[in-house]
Amino acid sequence: MNLDDRKSLQQRVYVHLKEAINEQIYKPGDILNERKISAELNVSRTPVREAFKALEAEDIVEYIPYRGVMVKSLSSEDLKYIFQIREALEVLVIKLAIDKINNETLRRLQQCVIKQEDLKAGNEKRIQEFIKLDMEFHNILADTSGNPFLKQLILDIRDKVARLGVTALYSGPQRFEETIEEHRNIVSTLKADDSKLALAAMEQHIQNTYENAMRYIESLNENK
């Protein structure tokens, strides 16, 4: 195997593990078994070990002496700091995107909202589909901003929240309706080309998302 092939294999293992962590297949506190993962993926232990190092560099996992590699946990305090950053980034997206919004962009945003409507009363699988549509909605805006570094920063922030196993949707069924309504409000202010209202709509959406995510974390702590 040449160097390029080895790097490609390590990258595939890394992507697989990161997605599994974000989708809560591996939860905070879980120990990642190098031998088991290599067998499941039908690869040697070397690319798994290299993927662990890459995840550790991103502060996603940590090595615990005598135990192994563990998926890191994030605290409610971490969530607060993360959402402070996310709010600033998402508001910046609106500032950069609003002059570039066209009918096709509005159509795609509206389509996301319509699809979310169809999923608002569903099981856990549908929650994951709803979340993917939420990501698509925000990614459309980030793409429209024209700043690829900004989009990557937002994706990194969302990864951190996903690792918590936290979604504001778990705070209660009302959050589905609220999210849809907040997305509709963002679209309508963009359609009206009203930058002040669009910025306020996005800021309120992120703040509401944070408050509901925090409410979910607090409910978990109360039940421990």
N, C-alpha and C positions, 0 to 999 in steps of 0.2 A: 504493500500500500504506500503510495507516494504521499508527500506532505499535504498536498491539496485535498486528497481523498480523506486523510485523517482529520483535517480541519473541518471538512464538510460533515463527516460522521459525528464529530464532537458537537457541531452546531445543531444537527438534527436532534441529538440527545438533549442538548441544552434547551431547545425550543419545546420539546416534548415535556420536559420536567417543569419548565416555567409555566406552560399552559395548564399542566396538571395541578400546580400549586395555585394558580389564579382561579381555577375552576373548582377548588376545594376538594380535589381527589386526594391531595396531600394537604392536611390542615396544619395551622400553627401548632408547634409542639411535636409534630410527627417526626420520627427518625426515618431518614431515607436509607434503605438497605442497598448498598452498592451491588452486592451479589445478586439480590432479587431483581433489581432494576436491569442489570446487564442481561439476565436470563429472559426477562419479559420482552426486552427490546432486541434480543438475539445479537448482542454486541459484546465485545470484550469489556473488561472492567476499566480499561484505560480511558476510553472516551467518556464513560460515566464519571470517573474521577475528575477529568478535565472540566466536564460540565458543572460538577459540584464547585470547583474552584471559581468558575465564571459566575455562578449564582452567589457564591460567598462574596465575591468582589462587588456585587450589586446589593449586598446586605439583605439578601433574600433568605439565605440559610447561614447557619453558623456551625462550626465544629465544636462539639462538646467532648472533652476528654473522657475516654472509657465508654462512651455511648455512641458516638458517630456524628453524622451530619443531620442537623435538626432544622426544620422549617421555623424561621423566626416569627415571634409574636410581635404585634404592635399594640400599644396602649391607647386608651381614649385620649390621652394627651397628644400622642403621635397623630391621631386622627384630626385633632383640632389644628395642629400645625400644617398637616397635609392639605386640609381644606382651605386654610388661609392662602396657601400658594395656589391651589387650584382655582379659587375665586379670582385671584389677580390674573392668572393666565387666561381663563375663559372670558373675562371682561376685555382683556387685550385682544383676543380673537375677534370679538364684536367690533372693536375700534378699527381693526385692520380690514375686516371683511365687509363692513356695511356699504362701502362705496363700490364694492365689486359684486354685490348680490345681483343676480339676474333672474329672469323667469324660470330658467332651468334649475337653478339652485333652490329657489322657492318651491318648485314642484317636487324636488327630491326630499326636501325637509318635510313638506306636507305629507308625502308618501310614507315617511317614517312614522309620523303621528297617526296616520290611518291604520298602519299595520299594528302599532301599539294598542290602538283601540280594540283590535280583534283579539289581543292577548291579555287584556286587563283582568279577566276573571279566569285564571288558569292554575295549573299545578306547578310544581317546582321546575319542571322542564320548561314550561312557558315563561317562568320568571327569567330563566337564562336567555331565552329568545328575546324577551322584553329588554333585558340589559344590553344585548347585542345591538338592538335597534337604537337604544339610547346612545351607545357608543357611535353608531353610524351617524346619528343626528349631529353629535358634537364633532365628529370627524369631518363631516361635510363642511361645517363652518370653519374648522381649522384649516382644511384644504383651501377654502376660499380666501382665507387670510393671506395666503401666498408665502407664509413663513414656515418652512419645513422643520426648523429647529423648535419653534413654538409647538407644533403638533407633536413632536417627539417628547417634549417635556410633559405635555398633557397626558400622553400615553403612559409615560413612566409613573406619573402621579396616580393614574387610574389603576395601574398594576399594584401599587402599594396598598390602595384601598381594597382591591380584590383579594389580596393576601390575607386581609383581616377576616375574610369570610363575611364581610359586612356589606349589605346593600340596604339602602333606605327603604326598599320595597318590603323588607322583612318587618318593618315597624308596624305594618298593618295594611289591609286592602285599600284603605283610603289613599295611600301613597301612589297607587297606580293612576287613579283619577287626577290627583294633584300634579303628577309628572306630566301627564298628557296635556292638562290645561296650561301648565307652565311652558311647555314646548309650543303649544298653540299661540300663546301670548308672545313668545320670542319671534315666531314666524310673522305674526300680524304686525309687530312693530318694525320688523325688517322690511316687510312689504310696504309699509307706510313711509319707509325711509326716514324714520324718526330715531336718530342716534341716541338721544337722551333716554327715551323710553326703552330702546333696545338694550342699552347698557344696564338700566335698572332692572329689566326683566331677567337678564342673565344673572345679575348679581343676586336677585331674589331667589332664582331657581337653585343656584349653588348653595345659598344659605339654607334654604328649606331642605335640600338634600342632606346637608351636613347635620341639621337638627334632628332629622328622622333617623339618620345612621347612628348618631349618638344615642338617641332614645333606644334603639335596638341594642347597642352595646350595654347600656345601663340595665336593660331588662335581663340580659344574659348574666350580668354580674349579680343581680338580685336573686337569680335562681340557682346560683352556685352554692 
